[in-house]
């Protein structure tokens, strides 16, 4: 008699979808920015933004609100008529003294 060798194991495959989704790395405590200490940077070049990123000109001051390990920082642009927030490439920023 057959010992169930024809019965497929469950689940055998999931259409190529990984079982565990890739999670972003947890942000280390040292990367969190405290509200009482503003982390202000200045842009060193013009950057043309798009729908998801903030565009800015050279010499614009911005406060870093969140740092992503992939090199994109969420900043509040301080210069201009009204401040706005958006993701900016960190290599365009230099620490303001």
Buried (B, 14 or more C-beta within 10 A) or exposed (E): EEEEEEEEEEEEEEEEEEEEEEEEEEEEEEEEBEEEEEBBBBBEEEBEEEEEBBEBEEEBBBBBBBBBEEEBBBBBBBEEEEEEBBBBBBEBBEEEE
